[in-house]
């Protein structure tokens, strides 16, 4: 099961594109190598995963990125994930992300452009959705922005707010979650540059800044985060690919280092990982270099719990590739890979 201190990792994949569902792996603590221990195909297209400690230990939660979106919980105490209870509809289409806030599960529903709230039962299983917040609006892109497309939802570091990143309307929505009613209330909106298509954001470990990765143009929006007032303040845009990169670029994921000095993005198209340095103000992000992602179409990036390794889920080449990170420069160096057809995400237990 891997060397001491290694732990476990879980890989989500698109079953509709030949993926096997959720792959459980053991992580070698010395090398970062992943070794498959089991698999579950109990849920269609489990493209995004998250782990939370429940009353009976850790549970893995997955979205089903289908027309009728759903979520499900899995027991991960054994070598293979085991479905707990049944799949629960999110009352939204094509959920692409999920997170935990105030004892609830929240999902970003890309297809319907909404965010759903599902309470968790006494054993940690998701219950029927109690609230759905529908986004409104459009953007200038003729195909991707005809309506709202919530792509990510996550709590802020203070735990007071829930942020939803909407690719279809070039907006970040800040919401308050009422744990009693299980409903989200819109608190405010931050407009980003029209046509940028924000996809995901990551907070700085200090909680004072956030970095929004745009999908429709390969840029990173550096923002100041005011937790007291729930206001996200855009400051600057920084390219995540060097000048002259041929062909379209569709960035997918942004990750900040544990020490807050570096930031990485996954860039589909050039199939690269960008390395950016953050200055002491946290407000200047500088592109240092890009390195090959180890495969084709990197949909997700994840740091291991130590912060010393970076894992890329390469959807179209069907693998998860891991990298050792140079602690001084932040540059990742390829160390190995595991076959995982239609891989979409990696999470660590």
C-alpha positions in Angstrom: 0.0 0.0 0.0 2.9 2.4 -0.4 5.6 3.6 2.0 4.8 5.2 5.3 3.4 8.7 5.0 2.2 8.2 1.5 -1.6 8.0 2.0 -4.1 7.6 -0.8 -5.3 9.5 -3.9 -8.4 9.2 -5.9 -8.8 9.9 -9.6 -12.1 10.9 -11.2 -12.8 10.2 -14.9 -15.4 10.5 -17.7 -17.1 7.1 -18.1 -18.8 8.5 -21.2 -15.4 8.9 -22.8 -14.0 5.5 -21.8 -13.0 6.3 -18.2 -13.4 3.6 -15.5 -15.1 5.8 -12.9 -13.3 6.5 -9.6 -9.8 4.9 -9.3 -8.4 4.5 -5.8 -4.6 4.5 -5.5 -1.9 4.2 -2.8 0.7 6.9 -2.8 4.3 6.1 -2.2 5.5 8.7 0.3 9.1 8.6 -1.0 8.6 8.8 -4.7 5.0 10.0 -5.2 4.2 7.0 -7.3 0.5 6.0 -7.6 -0.5 2.3 -7.4 -4.0 1.4 -8.2 -5.9 -0.5 -5.4 -9.4 -0.5 -6.7 -12.1 1.2 -8.8 -15.8 2.0 -8.7 -18.0 2.6 -11.8 -21.1 3.2 -9.6 -21.5 6.8 -10.8 -21.6 8.1 -14.4 -18.9 10.7 -15.2 -17.6 11.4 -11.7 -15.5 14.3 -13.0 -14.9 16.1 -9.8 -14.2 14.7 -6.3 -13.8 16.0 -2.8 -13.1 14.4 0.6 -14.5 15.3 3.9 -14.2 13.7 7.4 -17.7 12.5 8.4 -19.0 11.1 11.6 -17.7 7.6 10.6 -14.5 8.7 9.0 -13.5 10.1 5.7 -16.0 10.0 2.8 -15.4 10.8 -0.8 -18.0 12.8 -2.7 -18.3 12.9 -6.4 -20.5 14.8 -8.9 -22.1 13.1 -11.8 -21.5 15.5 -14.7 -24.6 14.4 -16.6 -27.6 16.2 -18.1 -29.5 15.3 -14.8 -26.7 16.2 -12.5 -26.2 14.3 -9.3 -23.8 13.7 -6.4 -23.0 10.6 -4.4 -20.8 9.6 -1.4 -18.4 6.8 -1.2 -16.9 4.9 1.7 -13.1 4.8 1.1 -12.1 2.6 4.1 -11.4 -0.3 1.8 -9.2 -0.8 -1.3 -12.1 0.2 -3.7 -14.5 3.1 -3.2 -18.0 1.8 -2.2 -21.2 3.8 -2.9 -23.0 4.9 0.3 -26.7 5.3 -0.2 -27.8 6.4 -3.6 -27.1 9.2 -6.1 -28.9 12.4 -5.2 -30.0 14.9 -7.9 -28.6 18.4 -7.6 -31.6 20.0 -9.6 -29.1 21.3 -12.1 -27.4 20.2 -15.3 -23.8 19.1 -15.8 -22.2 19.8 -12.4 -18.5 20.4 -12.7 -17.4 21.1 -9.2 -18.3 20.6 -5.5 -17.1 21.8 -2.2 -18.1 21.9 1.5 -19.5 24.9 3.3 -21.3 25.3 6.7 -22.0 21.5 6.9 -23.4 21.4 3.4 -22.3 20.2 0.0 -22.4 22.8 -2.8 -22.1 22.1 -6.5 -21.4 24.3 -9.5 -23.8 23.3 -12.3 -22.2 24.3 -15.6 -25.0 23.3 -17.9 -27.8 25.1 -16.1 -25.6 27.9 -14.8 -26.6 27.4 -11.2 -25.3 26.5 -7.7 -27.0 23.9 -5.6 -26.9 23.3 -1.8 -27.3 19.8 -0.3 -27.3 19.2 3.4 -25.4 16.2 4.7 -27.1 13.5 6.7 -26.1 12.1 10.1 -23.8 9.6 8.5 -22.4 12.1 6.0 -24.5 11.1 3.0 -25.9 13.9 0.8 -29.6 14.6 1.2 -32.1 16.2 -1.2 -31.1 19.7 -2.4 -32.5 22.5 -0.3 -31.5 25.4 -2.4 -30.6 26.3 -6.0 -29.3 29.7 -6.9 -29.8 30.4 -10.6 -27.2 32.7 -12.3 -28.3 35.2 -14.9 -26.5 36.9 -17.8 -24.4 36.4 -20.9 -21.0 37.2 -22.3 -19.6 38.2 -25.7 -18.3 34.7 -26.8 -20.8 33.5 -29.4 -20.8 29.8 -28.3 -19.5 29.6 -24.7 -21.3 32.6 -23.2 -24.9 32.4 -24.5 -26.0 32.0 -20.8 -24.5 31.5 -17.4 -22.1 28.5 -16.8 -21.1 28.1 -13.1 -17.8 26.1 -13.3 -16.5 26.2 -9.7 -17.9 26.9 -6.2 -15.8 27.1 -3.0 -15.8 28.7 0.4 -13.4 31.5 1.1 -10.7 31.0 3.7 -12.6 32.8 6.4 -15.6 30.5 6.0 -18.0 33.4 5.8 -18.6 33.4 2.1 -19.2 31.0 -0.8 -17.8 32.1 -4.2 -19.1 30.9 -7.5 -17.0 31.3 -10.7 -19.2 31.7 -13.8 -17.5 31.2 -17.2 -20.6 32.2 -19.1 -21.0 35.7 -17.7 -17.4 36.7 -16.8 -18.4 37.1 -13.2 -17.5 35.8 -9.7 -20.5 35.7 -7.4 -20.1 36.0 -3.7 -22.9 34.4 -1.6 -23.9 33.8 2.0 -25.0 30.3 3.0 -27.8 30.1 5.6 -27.0 26.8 7.3 -30.5 26.6 8.9 -32.4 27.0 5.6 -29.7 25.4 3.4 -30.0 28.3 0.9 -27.5 30.7 -0.8 -28.2 34.4 -0.9 -26.4 36.5 -3.5 -24.2 39.1 -1.7 -22.3 40.7 -4.5 -20.8 40.2 -8.0 -17.4 40.9 -9.4 -17.2 41.6 -13.2 -14.0 40.5 -14.9 -13.0 41.5 -18.4 -15.7 40.6 -21.0 -15.0 37.4 -22.9 -12.3 36.2 -20.5 -14.3 33.3 -19.3 -13.3 32.7 -15.7 -13.1 29.0 -14.9 -11.5 28.4 -11.5 -9.9 30.5 -8.7 -7.4 29.7 -5.9 -6.8 31.6 -2.7 -3.4 32.6 -1.4 -2.7 30.7 1.8 -2.8 34.0 3.7 -6.4 34.5 2.6 -5.8 38.1 1.4 -5.7 37.5 -2.4 -7.3 35.2 -5.0 -6.1 34.2 -8.4 -8.8 33.6 -11.1 -7.8 31.5 -14.1 -9.6 32.4 -17.3 -10.4 29.7 -19.9 -11.5 31.7 -22.9 -8.2 33.7 -22.9 -5.0 32.4 -21.3 -4.7 34.9 -18.5 -4.8 35.0 -14.7 -6.7 37.7 -12.9 -4.9 38.8 -9.7 -7.5 39.9 -7.1 -7.5 41.3 -3.6 -10.0 39.5 -1.3 -11.8 41.5 1.5 -13.2 38.8 3.7 -14.8 41.3 6.1 -17.0 42.7 3.4 -17.1 39.8 0.9 -15.7 41.9 -1.9 -13.3 40.6 -4.6 -11.3 43.4 -6.1 -9.6 42.7 -9.5 -6.1 44.3 -9.8 -4.2 42.9 -12.7 -4.2 40.3 -15.5 -1.1 38.2 -16.3 -0.6 35.8 -19.3 -0.1 32.1 -18.4 1.6 31.2 -21.7 4.6 32.9 -23.3 4.2 35.1 -26.4 3.9 33.3 -29.7 2.2 30.1 -28.5 0.5 28.6 -31.6 -3.1 27.5 -31.6 -5.9 28.0 -29.0 -5.1 27.8 -25.3 -7.8 26.7 -22.8 -6.4 27.0 -19.2 -8.1 24.6 -16.8 -6.8 24.8 -13.2 -4.8 27.0 -10.9 -2.9 25.9 -7.7 -1.0 28.0 -5.2 2.1 26.6 -3.4 1.8 26.0 0.4 4.3 28.7 1.1 2.5 31.2 -1.2 5.6 31.9 -3.4 4.6 30.1 -6.5 1.5 29.4 -8.6 0.8 26.8 -11.3 -1.8 26.7 -14.1 -2.7 23.8 -16.4 -2.9 24.9 -20.1 -4.9 22.7 -22.5 -3.8 23.2 -26.1 -0.1 23.6 -25.6 -0.4 20.9 -23.0 1.8 22.8 -20.5 2.1 23.7 -16.9 2.8 27.3 -16.3 5.0 28.4 -13.4 4.5 31.8 -12.0 6.1 33.5 -9.0 4.2 35.7 -6.6 6.0 38.7 -5.0 5.7 39.7 -1.3 2.7 41.9 -1.9 0.9 38.8 -3.4 -0.3 41.2 -6.2 2.4 40.6 -8.8 2.4 37.3 -10.6 5.2 36.8 -13.1 5.3 33.9 -15.6 8.7 32.2 -15.2 8.5 29.2 -17.5 6.2 26.5 -18.8 6.9 22.7 -18.8 5.2 19.9 -20.7 2.3 18.4 -18.7 3.4 14.8 -19.4 0.3 14.1 -21.6 -2.5 15.6 -23.6 -5.2 18.0 -22.4 -4.4 18.6 -18.7 -7.8 19.1 -17.0 -6.7 19.2 -13.4 -3.7 20.0 -11.2 -3.4 19.0 -7.6 -0.7 19.3 -5.0 0.0 16.4 -2.7 -0.5 17.1 1.1 3.3 17.8 1.5 3.2 20.4 -1.2 6.4 18.9 -2.7 4.7 17.2 -5.7 2.2 18.3 -8.4 -0.1 15.9 -10.2 -1.7 16.5 -13.6 -4.8 14.7 -14.8 -4.3 14.5 -18.5 -7.8 13.8 -19.9 -7.2 13.0 -23.6 -3.9 11.0 -23.2 -5.6 9.1 -20.3 -3.0 9.4 -17.5 -2.1 11.1 -14.3 1.5 12.4 -14.3 3.3 13.5 -11.2 6.2 16.0 -10.8 8.8 16.8 -8.2 8.8 20.5 -7.5 12.0 22.4 -7.1 11.4 24.3 -3.8 13.4 27.3 -4.8 12.2 27.9 -8.4 8.8 26.2 -8.3 9.6 24.4 -11.5 8.1 20.9 -11.7 10.2 17.9 -13.0 8.4 14.9 -14.3 8.7 11.8 -12.1 6.2 9.3 -13.4 2.7 8.5 -14.5 -0.3 6.2 -14.1 -2.7 5.2 -16.9 -6.2 6.6 -16.2 -8.4 6.8 -19.2 -10.3 10.1 -19.5 -8.8 11.3 -16.2 -10.5 14.5 -15.0 -9.3 15.2 -11.4 -7.1 14.0 -8.5 -7.7 14.4 -4.8 -5.8 13.2 -1.8 -7.1 11.6 1.4 
